[in-house]
Amino acid sequence: MDFPVCPSCRQSVIDDDAVDCPFCGASMKAKPGAKASPKPAAAAPAKGTAAAPKAGAAKPATTKPTLPGDDLPFESELTAGATAIPALPSPTKQRTLKVICPMCDTPGYLPPSAAGKDVRCANAKCVMPVFTAPAEKKEAPPPPPAPPKPSKLPLIGGITLAVVLLFGVGLYFAFFSTGKPKTKELTEEEKQLIAEMAAGGSAKLPTKGTSPANVGPITGQKNPKTKDPNQAAALGASRDELINSVLKQMKDSSLASDRQRSKPFCRQLAAEANAVTGNPGAASEHLDQLVKVGSAVTYYRIIPLLDLFWADFAAGDKKGATTRLNNALSEVPKIPKFGRTRLEIVGRLIAAQVAAGRIPDALNMLSTFQSSESEAQLAARLQIAMDGRVSRLSDAFFILPWEFPQAVAATASLLNRGEMDAAIAWASAQKTDEAKAECLAIWAEHIARTTASKGEVDPNGVIAKALEGLPPSFAARVWARAGCGRVLAKDQEGAAAAVKLALEKLSTVTPPPEPTMPNVKNTQRFARDLPPPDPLIQAAIAATQIAFVQAQSADTVADAEQSLDLALTYIRATAPTFAAAQQRQEETDRMGNTGLQSFLKSELRLKSDDEARTTASNYKRALAEIVRAAEQKLQTETTLLSRLCGAGVGLYHKVWVVVSTRSTADDVNRRENLFATQLPGELIEGLKGTPEEKAILGAWGLRSNQPVPPRPPFIEFNELLKTDVNRAVQFVQTIDNRNSRREDILLRTASLLPTMDNLPLAFQFISKLDDMVIREECYRLAAALGAQNGQADLIWSQISQVPQNTEKTSLCRGLIAGLVSSQKSEAEFPEPSPGS
């Protein structure tokens, strides 16, 4: 059939009885070319809005509508008024009026003064995004806004949209209209917000002239007041209610597009939180959305999938656990080749594979990703602190850096999750004695702490059995670490039993005498004849660990000093002193190539210049090896002494004796310039007000133009943190971040303050850091420990204070970790010496 045709715009009209054209407004009875009836002026399309298609344009392809929360990239809107107030997907302090788009049913939030005004749907893909916000006690819905100009959409599509719009608006006001519209004008803050949103910027919600970025955390109150109804509802709620509120906040933050560093990262943390709280369905939904918004970073799915693996594994669902693990492993090729994140992921993957009985696969992965660099050390400690349980990030009794940190971290993850058999199987499967000793050490400490009886160290002989076949110096290291477990269990008798076993093992390791620099003739052979350093270093670590355990009691400080001497004896046997090696290197450099060749030709009675050149090259190569070994020896000695400075009463005096005697020795083969290390500064801090302090200052004055040694960075930082947070932040930013030193200090601070009942100071400090990524890490760690210590309400309040959604999500993830932690933070040794 033929439809009536508008005489003005020539569009077909379905309604046979139409008086005016629904497209251009002209009279259907007028003559062709008659002017349309006057209509309110339509607003110009907003910047970035797609223009209406020209006459005759092809009908756009039909696509599946995007549901709210799909997190797909926004497309250009079809229509929008320049004066329409944009709705946000989440409520804020200024936006408490909730509206529902009549076209796509997307919720949005507006300022209360926007009631009755034109608003824009929060869903950027909405087909008809502009509608009128409901007004209080509105008798009838207002007519839909007139199109800005005659629509050129095809006939059936245009009529269908109009009908749906009218129907939707009618339903909305029939069920949700509550009263008369407010006549209050927009405030200046609201006008500023709208202007920033219209300009496409990231709007900051003003709080009486103060940006949330500058709003400090709430301090000094257990239940801080808040105007946010969602926040207020959560404060004082039960554990389950609080968890539900936190999960909802994480979902809202994941959906938000403003103040968002990374939506995929938010999805990752939200999936983790749902996985550990028993919501696998919600976790899977977040993982699906992660793929949509983060196609380039799908390896973010690995840790949430591992959390789901552990949930299925604990429930006995082997099939489900296997599927989760396989899905996680499928993302391994996408893991970055560099950075600390890859190492944290790998350490957790290894633990899951071991639990699933895939030890050979775990060993292969370890060989591919293993690193002993500083970032790997920090990654391992973070894994130990957060995977399976929540504990303080501390390296107090890790005497020297691990050679196999990811293997150790995997062992700790298994222990934290109660997988004792898997942990010992993994430790025993290591391919080298050193890797085995490092894993067994942390395992033995756990066994001794949790299962041994008072006065004992090895329940049922399980530790002794595990050490069968291990060289004595490695076994001694394991026994010494077991002694740490008994110290943590507050059992000095048990600790003494462990020390006795460790010393028995060390008694079979006889250190060779400290070598001296060889003469010219023996230099080349000497580099090859130096004793293998690994057994001696392992023995030194064991002796230092023994001294550490003994120093925890005033009754055994004298024994600790003897153990320290033993440790130094082992270390000094590895190479000549650095002072002697450096002196020989300087003499060689002064000769130059020609002078060295002449000297060697004469000294060694060489027959030709060619032979002299070859000998000189070999000599310099051998000398360089000796210098490197000597330098490593000095660094190890310094680290051992530094670790023991803060280990217990009395050892500061012993360390000063070592520094003084070795630095002033007449024989260069017994002299080490320990005054050039951080040790003098550490000793000054530990010996304040004692005669030794004056002696150190006097000796320092003879060697330096400075009045006092440089203060250890951690000491100065701690004092600033107590008095001036801003200066503390400025100070820590000046610390060289080589070896991840700055990140280490920041994360240790974030974990230490909450365990000292100073969570508000932790939040105040973290909020002022410049690096957003490290802020997120610190927030998560601090929130986890704070929640575990019963400060969930303070953390929940802090969530409303931070401006970035990734930071909100990180705080939420830490809060969840603390709430679901199965055990309180275990006892810790004191913090290590500040300069270590």
TIZAFI-321001 format. One record per residue (C-alpha): residue in three letters; x, y, z. Coordinates in steps of 0.1 Angstrom, whole numbers, padded with zeros to 4 digits, always signed. Example, Ala and Ser with C-alpha at 12.3 -4.5 7.8 and 13.67 -1.06 7.14 Angstrom:
REM residues 2
ALA+0123-0045+0078/SER+0137-0011+0071/
//
This chain:
REM residues 836
MET+0000+0000+0000/ASP+0011+0036-0005/PHE+0016+0058+0026/PRO+0007+0095+0027/VAL+0037+0117+0017/CYS+0046+0149+0034/PRO+0042+0178+0009/SER+0072+0196+0024/CYS+0100+0170+0031/ARG+0086+0142+0009/GLN+0089+0116+0036/SER+0064+0088+0038/VAL+0042+0088+0069/ILE+0026+0057+0083/ASP-0002+0074+0102/ASP-0031+0080+0076/ASP-0047+0105+0100/ALA-0015+0126+0108/VAL-0022+0163+0108/ASP+0015+0174+0109/CYS+0045+0156+0095/PRO+0063+0138+0124/PHE+0097+0146+0107/CYS+0096+0182+0097/GLY+0064+0194+0114/ALA+0048+0208+0082/SER+0011+0204+0077/MET+0001+0173+0059/LYS-0027+0193+0042/ALA-0005+0222+0031/LYS+0007+0227-0004/PRO+0041+0215-0014/GLY+0068+0238-0001/ALA+0048+0251+0028/LYS+0068+0261+0059/ALA+0068+0238+0089/SER+0050+0248+0121/PRO+0073+0267+0145/LYS+0092+0244+0168/PRO+0115+0251+0197/ALA+0151+0258+0185/ALA+0171+0226+0186/ALA+0205+0227+0202/ALA+0236+0222+0180/PRO+0251+0188+0182/ALA+0278+0186+0209/LYS+0314+0184+0199/GLY+0324+0148+0190/THR+0287+0139+0183/ALA+0281+0122+0150/ALA+0262+0144+0125/ALA+0228+0132+0111/PRO+0232+0113+0078/LYS+0225+0131+0046/ALA+0194+0124+0026/GLY+0196+0092+0008/ALA+0223+0077+0030/ALA+0223+0040+0034/LYS+0207+0024+0064/PRO+0233+0016+0090/ALA+0240-0020+0096/THR+0221-0035+0125/THR+0244-0043+0155/LYS+0238-0060+0188/PRO+0232-0034+0214/THR+0258-0031+0241/LEU+0245-0038+0276/PRO+0256-0016+0305/GLY+0288-0029+0320/ASP+0302-0045+0288/ASP+0332-0022+0290/LEU+0335-0018+0253/PRO+0350+0013+0238/PHE+0325+0041+0235/GLU+0312+0050+0201/SER+0299+0084+0189/GLU+0264+0093+0201/LEU+0237+0097+0175/THR+0221+0127+0191/ALA+0230+0149+0220/GLY+0221+0184+0233/ALA+0249+0207+0241/THR+0231+0218+0273/ALA+0222+0183+0284/ILE+0238+0174+0317/PRO+0258+0142+0314/ALA+0250+0114+0338/LEU+0278+0094+0355/PRO+0277+0057+0360/SER+0285+0059+0397/PRO+0272+0081+0425/THR+0294+0108+0440/LYS+0290+0134+0468/GLN+0276+0158+0443/ARG+0256+0133+0423/THR+0229+0116+0443/LEU+0200+0118+0420/LYS+0196+0084+0403/VAL+0179+0082+0369/ILE+0172+0054+0345/CYS+0176+0059+0307/PRO+0141+0052+0292/MET+0158+0039+0260/CYS+0185+0014+0273/ASP+0176+0012+0310/THR+0211+0023+0320/PRO+0213+0038+0355/GLY+0230+0072+0359/TYR+0237+0097+0386/LEU+0231+0135+0385/PRO+0232+0165+0408/PRO+0198+0170+0425/SER+0194+0203+0408/ALA+0193+0185+0374/ALA+0158+0172+0382/GLY+0135+0182+0353/LYS+0163+0192+0330/ASP+0176+0176+0298/VAL+0203+0150+0306/ARG+0225+0127+0287/CYS+0225+0089+0293/ALA+0255+0074+0311/ASN+0257+0048+0284/ALA+0277+0064+0256/LYS+0263+0038+0231/CYS+0227+0046+0238/VAL+0208+0052+0206/MET+0187+0081+0220/PRO+0209+0094+0248/VAL+0191+0127+0256/PHE+0161+0126+0278/THR+0145+0146+0306/ALA+0154+0138+0342/PRO+0123+0130+0363/ALA+0109+0158+0384/GLU+0092+0155+0417/LYS+0054+0150+0416/LYS+0053+0154+0379/GLU+0018+0148+0367/ALA+0026+0138+0331/PRO+0058+0130+0313/PRO+0071+0158+0291/PRO+0071+0151+0254/PRO+0104+0138+0239/PRO+0127+0165+0227/ALA+0123+0175+0191/PRO+0151+0164+0168/PRO+0176+0191+0160/LYS+0166+0188+0123/PRO+0145+0166+0101/SER+0156+0130+0107/LYS+0170+0112+0078/LEU+0167+0078+0094/PRO+0147+0052+0074/LEU+0110+0052+0080/ILE+0105+0021+0100/GLY+0136+0027+0123/GLY+0125+0063+0131/ILE+0090+0054+0141/THR+0101+0024+0161/LEU+0126+0045+0181/ALA+0100+0071+0188/VAL+0075+0046+0200/VAL+0101+0029+0223/LEU+0112+0063+0237/LEU+0076+0074+0245/PHE+0068+0040+0260/GLY+0099+0039+0281/VAL+0095+0075+0294/GLY+0059+0068+0302/LEU+0068+0037+0322/TYR+0096+0055+0340/PHE+0074+0083+0353/ALA+0045+0061+0360/PHE+0066+0041+0385/PHE+0094+0064+0396/SER+0081+0100+0396/THR+0081+0114+0431/GLY+0074+0151+0432/LYS+0077+0186+0418/PRO+0109+0197+0401/LYS+0134+0217+0422/THR+0138+0252+0411/LYS+0173+0255+0426/GLU+0199+0266+0400/LEU+0231+0247+0394/THR+0258+0255+0419/GLU+0292+0268+0407/GLU+0308+0235+0416/GLU+0282+0217+0395/LYS+0286+0241+0366/GLN+0324+0235+0367/LEU+0318+0197+0367/ILE+0295+0199+0337/ALA+0319+0222+0318/GLU+0348+0198+0324/MET+0327+0168+0313/ALA+0315+0186+0282/ALA+0350+0194+0272/GLY+0359+0157+0273/GLY+0383+0161+0303/SER+0385+0141+0334/ALA+0364+0160+0359/LYS+0376+0164+0394/LEU+0349+0165+0420/PRO+0355+0197+0440/THR+0350+0196+0477/LYS+0345+0232+0487/GLY+0375+0243+0467/THR+0397+0213+0476/SER+0405+0187+0451/PRO+0401+0151+0463/ALA+0437+0145+0453/ASN+0447+0168+0482/VAL+0423+0154+0507/GLY+0442+0135+0534/PRO+0430+0103+0550/ILE+0408+0103+0580/THR+0429+0100+0611/GLY+0424+0095+0648/GLN+0389+0080+0647/LYS+0376+0045+0645/ASN+0343+0052+0627/PRO+0348+0084+0608/LYS+0317+0103+0597/THR+0309+0102+0560/LYS+0282+0118+0539/ASP+0282+0090+0513/PRO+0252+0068+0521/ASN+0270+0037+0506/GLN+0300+0043+0528/ALA+0278+0050+0559/ALA+0259+0018+0553/ALA+0291-0002+0553/LEU+0306+0012+0585/GLY+0298-0010+0614/ALA+0284-0037+0591/SER+0290-0074+0596/ARG+0319-0091+0579/ASP+0297-0106+0552/GLU+0279-0073+0546/LEU+0312-0054+0544/ILE+0326-0079+0519/ASN+0295-0075+0497/SER+0298-0037+0499/VAL+0335-0039+0490/LEU+0328-0062+0460/LYS+0301-0038+0448/GLN+0326-0009+0450/MET+0351-0029+0430/LYS+0326-0036+0403/ASP+0316+0001+0402/SER+0353+0011+0400/SER+0358-0014+0372/LEU+0330+0002+0352/ALA+0341+0038+0357/SER+0359+0054+0327/ASP+0372+0085+0344/ARG+0400+0086+0369/GLN+0410+0052+0357/ARG+0446+0042+0351/SER+0437+0007+0340/LYS+0403-0009+0336/PRO+0419-0044+0330/PHE+0438-0041+0363/CYS+0406-0032+0381/ARG+0389-0062+0366/GLN+0419-0084+0377/LEU+0416-0073+0413/ALA+0378-0076+0413/ALA+0381-0112+0399/GLU+0407-0120+0426/ALA+0384-0106+0454/ASN+0354-0126+0442/ALA+0375-0158+0438/VAL+0388-0157+0474/THR+0354-0148+0488/GLY+0336-0178+0472/ASN+0320-0160+0442/PRO+0334-0179+0412/GLY+0305-0168+0389/ALA+0312-0131+0395/ALA+0350-0138+0392/SER+0344-0153+0358/GLU+0323-0124+0347/HIS+0351-0100+0356/LEU+0376-0122+0337/ASP+0354-0122+0306/GLN+0352-0084+0307/LEU+0389-0082+0313/VAL+0394-0098+0279/LYS+0372-0072+0262/VAL+0388-0042+0278/GLY+0424-0056+0279/SER+0430-0077+0249/ALA+0467-0068+0250/VAL+0471-0077+0287/THR+0451-0109+0290/TYR+0479-0123+0312/TYR+0462-0102+0340/ARG+0438-0132+0342/ILE+0465-0155+0355/ILE+0464-0147+0392/PRO+0426-0146+0395/LEU+0425-0180+0377/LEU+0451-0193+0402/ASP+0428-0180+0431/LEU+0400-0200+0415/PHE+0423-0230+0412/TRP+0431-0229+0449/ALA+0394-0226+0457/ASP+0385-0257+0436/PHE+0416-0275+0449/ALA+0406-0269+0485/ALA+0371-0281+0477/GLY+0383-0313+0462/ASP+0372-0304+0427/LYS+0402-0317+0408/LYS+0386-0313+0374/GLY+0377-0277+0380/ALA+0411-0270+0394/THR+0428-0286+0364/THR+0407-0264+0340/ARG+0416-0232+0360/LEU+0453-0241+0360/ASN+0454-0249+0323/ASN+0436-0217+0315/ALA+0462-0198+0335/LEU+0491-0216+0318/SER+0477-0207+0284/GLU+0485-0170+0291/VAL+0521-0177+0300/PRO+0534-0167+0265/LYS+0519-0133+0269/ILE+0537-0125+0302/PRO+0561-0096+0297/LYS+0598-0105+0293/PHE+0609-0078+0318/GLY+0598-0063+0351/ARG+0589-0075+0386/THR+0553-0085+0377/ARG+0563-0115+0356/LEU+0583-0129+0386/GLU+0554-0126+0410/ILE+0531-0144+0385/VAL+0557-0171+0378/GLY+0563-0178+0415/ARG+0525-0183+0420/LEU+0522-0205+0389/ILE+0550-0227+0401/ALA+0533-0232+0435/ALA+0500-0242+0418/GLN+0517-0266+0394/VAL+0535-0283+0423/ALA+0502-0287+0442/ALA+0487-0302+0412/GLY+0515-0328+0410/ARG+0533-0312+0380/ILE+0568-0307+0396/PRO+0587-0314+0363/ASP+0567-0286+0346/ALA+0573-0263+0375/LEU+0610-0269+0373/ASN+0610-0261+0336/MET+0592-0229+0343/LEU+0616-0220+0370/SER+0646-0225+0347/THR+0630-0202+0321/PHE+0621-0173+0344/GLN+0644-0176+0374/SER+0663-0145+0384/SER+0684-0135+0414/GLU+0683-0098+0407/SER+0670-0073+0432/GLU+0636-0071+0415/ALA+0633-0109+0419/GLN+0641-0107+0456/LEU+0614-0081+0461/ALA+0589-0101+0440/ALA+0595-0132+0461/ARG+0591-0113+0494/LEU+0558-0098+0482/GLN+0546-0132+0472/ILE+0555-0146+0506/ALA+0537-0117+0523/MET+0504-0119+0503/ASP+0499-0153+0488/GLY+0479-0176+0510/ARG+0481-0154+0541/VAL+0489-0118+0550/SER+0521-0109+0567/ARG+0545-0080+0570/LEU+0571-0075+0542/SER+0603-0080+0561/ASP+0638-0093+0553/ALA+0651-0093+0589/PHE+0665-0129+0588/PHE+0673-0133+0552/ILE+0710-0129+0557/LEU+0720-0127+0520/PRO+0699-0124+0489/TRP+0685-0158+0477/GLU+0700-0173+0445/PHE+0666-0189+0437/PRO+0640-0164+0451/GLN+0611-0178+0429/ALA+0617-0213+0441/VAL+0617-0201+0477/ALA+0586-0180+0472/ALA+0568-0210+0457/THR+0577-0231+0488/ALA+0564-0203+0511/SER+0531-0202+0491/LEU+0526-0239+0495/LEU+0533-0236+0532/ASN+0509-0207+0536/ARG+0482-0228+0521/GLY+0489-0258+0543/GLU+0504-0280+0515/MET+0532-0294+0536/ASP+0538-0325+0516/ALA+0539-0306+0483/ALA+0564-0281+0499/ILE+0589-0307+0509/ALA+0585-0325+0476/TRP+0593-0293+0457/ALA+0623-0285+0479/SER+0637-0320+0475/ALA+0633-0318+0437/GLN+0656-0289+0433/LYS+0684-0295+0409/THR+0712-0279+0430/ASP+0722-0282+0466/GLU+0720-0244+0470/ALA+0684-0242+0457/LYS+0675-0272+0478/ALA+0690-0256+0509/GLU+0672-0223+0503/CYS+0638-0240+0500/LEU+0644-0264+0528/ALA+0655-0235+0551/ILE+0621-0218+0548/TRP+0603-0251+0551/ALA+0623-0260+0583/GLU+0616-0227+0599/HIS+0578-0233+0593/ILE+0580-0268+0607/ALA+0599-0258+0637/ARG+0576-0228+0645/THR+0543-0246+0640/THR+0547-0283+0650/ALA+0577-0286+0673/SER+0571-0290+0711/LYS+0588-0268+0737/GLY+0625-0275+0739/GLU+0625-0294+0706/VAL+0632-0284+0671/ASP+0626-0314+0648/PRO+0592-0331+0654/ASN+0594-0368+0644/GLY+0628-0363+0628/VAL+0613-0349+0595/ILE+0639-0322+0591/ALA+0668-0346+0597/LYS+0654-0369+0571/ALA+0650-0341+0545/LEU+0687-0331+0550/GLU+0701-0366+0542/GLY+0727-0362+0515/LEU+0730-0325+0517/PRO+0766-0311+0523/PRO+0773-0300+0559/SER+0774-0263+0552/PHE+0740-0264+0535/ALA+0725-0285+0562/ALA+0738-0262+0589/ARG+0720-0233+0571/VAL+0688-0252+0573/TRP+0692-0261+0610/ALA+0700-0224+0618/ARG+0668-0213+0601/ALA+0649-0239+0621/GLY+0662-0221+0651/CYS+0646-0190+0639/GLY+0613-0208+0640/ARG+0617-0217+0676/VAL+0626-0181+0684/LEU+0594-0170+0668/ALA+0576-0196+0689/LYS+0592-0179+0720/ASP+0611-0212+0728/GLN+0647-0204+0737/GLU+0654-0240+0746/GLY+0642-0252+0712/ALA+0663-0225+0695/ALA+0693-0237+0714/ALA+0687-0272+0703/ALA+0686-0260+0666/VAL+0718-0240+0671/LYS+0736-0271+0685/LEU+0727-0292+0655/ALA+0738-0264+0631/LEU+0772-0260+0649/GLU+0777-0298+0647/LYS+0774-0296+0610/LEU+0797-0266+0607/SER+0824-0283+0628/THR+0830-0306+0598/VAL+0836-0276+0575/THR+0872-0265+0581/PRO+0879-0230+0566/PRO+0912-0226+0548/PRO+0935-0197+0559/GLU+0928-0163+0545/PRO+0948-0160+0513/THR+0972-0133+0505/MET+0980-0117+0472/PRO+1003-0139+0452/ASN+1036-0128+0437/VAL+1037-0120+0400/LYS+1048-0155+0390/ASN+1019-0172+0407/THR+0992-0147+0399/GLN+0978-0166+0368/ARG+0977-0199+0386/PHE+0963-0184+0418/ALA+0931-0172+0403/ARG+0924-0208+0393/ASP+0935-0222+0427/LEU+0911-0201+0449/PRO+0888-0224+0469/PRO+0852-0228+0456/PRO+0833-0200+0472/ASP+0799-0216+0475/PRO+0804-0240+0504/LEU+0823-0213+0523/ILE+0796-0187+0517/GLN+0769-0212+0527/ALA+0788-0219+0559/ALA+0792-0182+0565/ILE+0754-0177+0561/ALA+0747-0205+0585/ALA+0771-0191+0611/THR+0756-0156+0607/GLN+0721-0171+0611/ILE+0733-0188+0643/ALA+0746-0155+0656/PHE+0713-0139+0648/VAL+0694-0165+0668/GLN+0718-0163+0697/ALA+0716-0125+0697/GLN+0679-0126+0704/SER+0686-0135+0741/ALA+0709-0115+0764/ASP+0721-0147+0779/THR+0738-0159+0746/VAL+0752-0126+0732/ALA+0788-0138+0739/ASP+0780-0169+0719/ALA+0767-0147+0691/GLU+0800-0129+0690/GLN+0819-0161+0686/SER+0795-0172+0658/LEU+0801-0139+0640/ASP+0838-0145+0642/LEU+0833-0179+0627/ALA+0812-0165+0598/LEU+0839-0139+0590/THR+0865-0167+0590/TYR+0846-0185+0563/ILE+0841-0154+0542/ARG+0877-0143+0545/ALA+0889-0176+0531/THR+0873-0170+0497/ALA+0897-0144+0484/PRO+0925-0119+0493/THR+0915-0086+0508/PHE+0901-0060+0484/ALA+0927-0035+0497/ALA+0956-0058+0486/ALA+0940-0067+0453/GLN+0932-0030+0446/GLN+0968-0020+0454/ARG+0981-0046+0429/GLN+0956-0034+0403/GLU+0967+0002+0407/GLU+1004-0007+0403/THR+0996-0026+0371/ASP+0976+0003+0357/ARG+1004+0028+0364/MET+1028+0006+0343/GLY+1007+0007+0312/ASN+1008-0020+0286/THR+1043-0014+0274/GLY+1057-0011+0310/LEU+1038-0042+0321/GLN+1052-0062+0292/SER+1088-0051+0300/PHE+1083-0058+0337/LEU+1070-0093+0330/LYS+1097-0101+0304/SER+1124-0092+0330/GLU+1106-0107+0360/LEU+1097-0140+0344/ARG+1127-0141+0320/LEU+1106-0143+0289/LYS+1124-0148+0256/SER+1105-0126+0231/ASP+1082-0096+0229/ASP+1054-0118+0216/GLU+1056-0140+0246/ALA+1056-0109+0268/ARG+1025-0096+0252/THR+1006-0129+0256/THR+1018-0132+0292/ALA+1007-0096+0300/SER+0972-0102+0286/ASN+0968-0134+0307/TYR+0982-0117+0338/LYS+0957-0088+0335/ARG+0929-0113+0330/ALA+0938-0133+0361/LEU+0943-0102+0382/ALA+0909-0089+0372/GLU+0894-0122+0385/ILE+0912-0119+0418/VAL+0899-0083+0422/ARG+0864-0093+0415/ALA+0865-0121+0440/ALA+0881-0097+0466/GLU+0854-0071+0460/GLN+0827-0097+0464/LYS+0843-0109+0496/LEU+0842-0073+0510/GLN+0806-0068+0500/THR+0795-0101+0517/GLU+0814-0092+0548/THR+0798-0058+0550/THR+0763-0073+0545/LEU+0768-0099+0573/LEU+0780-0072+0597/SER+0752-0049+0587/ARG+0725-0075+0592/LEU+0738-0082+0627/CYS+0740-0046+0638/GLY+0704-0046+0647/ALA+0700-0082+0656/GLY+0701-0079+0693/VAL+0718-0063+0724/GLY+0756-0062+0724/LEU+0764-0069+0688/TYR+0769-0032+0679/HIS+0800-0033+0701/LYS+0813-0065+0684/VAL+0807-0050+0649/TRP+0826-0019+0659/VAL+0856-0040+0671/VAL+0857-0057+0637/VAL+0854-0025+0617/SER+0881-0008+0638/THR+0907-0036+0637/ARG+0903-0045+0600/SER+0903-0009+0589/THR+0935+0000+0607/ALA+0955-0032+0601/ASP+0991-0026+0591/ASP+0993-0056+0568/VAL+0974-0048+0536/ASN+0966-0085+0533/ARG+0946-0082+0565/ARG+0932-0047+0559/GLU+0896-0039+0547/ASN+0885-0003+0544/LEU+0852-0009+0562/PHE+0850+0028+0569/ALA+0842+0033+0532/THR+0809+0013+0537/GLN+0776+0022+0554/LEU+0787+0005+0586/PRO+0801+0037+0604/GLY+0767+0054+0600/GLU+0748+0024+0613/LEU+0772+0021+0643/ILE+0768+0058+0652/GLU+0730+0053+0653/GLY+0732+0021+0674/LEU+0759+0034+0698/LYS+0747+0069+0706/GLY+0758+0081+0740/THR+0784+0054+0745/PRO+0822+0057+0745/GLU+0822+0037+0712/GLU+0803+0066+0695/LYS+0831+0090+0704/ALA+0857+0065+0692/ILE+0839+0061+0658/LEU+0836+0099+0654/GLY+0873+0103+0662/ALA+0884+0076+0638/TRP+0861+0090+0611/GLY+0876+0124+0615/LEU+0910+0111+0607/ARG+0898+0096+0574/SER+0872+0121+0561/ASN+0866+0158+0558/GLN+0830+0153+0569/PRO+0823+0158+0606/VAL+0801+0126+0609/PRO+0794+0096+0587/PRO+0764+0097+0564/ARG+0732+0087+0581/PRO+0716+0054+0569/PRO+0687+0064+0546/PHE+0662+0044+0565/ILE+0669+0060+0598/GLU+0666+0095+0583/PHE+0634+0085+0565/ASN+0618+0071+0596/GLU+0625+0102+0616/LEU+0610+0124+0589/LEU+0580+0102+0586/LYS+0572+0108+0623/THR+0575+0146+0620/ASP+0568+0157+0584/VAL+0552+0133+0560/ASN+0558+0157+0530/ARG+0595+0159+0537/ALA+0596+0121+0541/VAL+0581+0116+0507/GLN+0605+0141+0492/PHE+0634+0124+0508/VAL+0625+0089+0497/GLN+0621+0102+0461/THR+0658+0111+0462/ILE+0670+0076+0470/ASP+0685+0059+0440/ASN+0661+0032+0428/ARG+0688+0009+0415/ASN+0684-0025+0430/SER+0647-0016+0437/ARG+0659+0002+0468/ARG+0633+0029+0468/GLU+0604+0005+0461/ASP+0617-0017+0489/ILE+0616+0011+0514/LEU+0581+0023+0503/LEU+0566-0012+0505/ARG+0583-0020+0538/THR+0569+0012+0552/ALA+0534+0005+0539/SER+0536-0029+0557/LEU+0553-0019+0589/LEU+0531+0011+0599/PRO+0498-0009+0600/THR+0513-0036+0622/MET+0524-0008+0646/ASP+0488+0005+0649/ASN+0496+0035+0627/LEU+0474+0028+0597/PRO+0463+0065+0593/LEU+0500+0076+0590/ALA+0505+0048+0564/PHE+0476+0061+0543/GLN+0487+0097+0547/PHE+0522+0088+0535/ILE+0510+0066+0506/SER+0486+0093+0493/LYS+0515+0117+0487/LEU+0536+0094+0465/ASP+0540+0105+0429/ASP+0541+0070+0413/MET+0505+0058+0410/VAL+0515+0022+0404/ILE+0535+0020+0436/ARG+0507+0038+0454/GLU+0484+0010+0444/GLU+0508-0016+0457/CYS+0513+0001+0490/TYR+0476+0007+0495/ARG+0469-0030+0489/LEU+0495-0041+0513/ALA+0486-0016+0540/ALA+0449-0023+0537/ALA+0454-0061+0540/LEU+0475-0058+0572/GLY+0452-0031+0586/ALA+0421-0052+0580/GLN+0437-0082+0596/ASN+0444-0060+0626/GLY+0407-0050+0629/GLN+0408-0016+0612/ALA+0384-0024+0583/ASP+0362+0006+0591/LEU+0392+0030+0587/ILE+0401+0013+0554/TRP+0365+0016+0541/SER+0365+0053+0549/GLN+0399+0057+0531/ILE+0384+0042+0499/SER+0360+0072+0496/GLN+0390+0096+0500/VAL+0412+0084+0471/PRO+0404+0099+0437/GLN+0416+0072+0413/ASN+0395+0041+0407/THR+0425+0019+0404/GLU+0435+0030+0439/LYS+0400+0024+0453/THR+0401-0011+0438/SER+0436-0017+0453/LEU+0424-0007+0487/CYS+0393-0029+0483/ARG+0415-0059+0473/GLY+0437-0054+0503/LEU+0406-0051+0526/ILE+0393-0083+0512/ALA+0426-0101+0517/GLY+0427-0090+0554/LEU+0390-0099+0560/VAL+0394-0135+0546/SER+0428-0142+0560/SER+0426-0174+0580/GLN+0452-0164+0605/LYS+0466-0133+0622/SER+0499-0119+0612/GLU+0525-0142+0627/ALA+0553-0130+0649/GLU+0582-0113+0632/PHE+0618-0106+0640/PRO+0627-0069+0644/GLU+0634-0049+0613/PRO+0669-0052+0599/SER+0694-0026+0604/PRO+0685+0006+0585/GLY+0712+0007+0560/SER+0709-0030+0550/
//
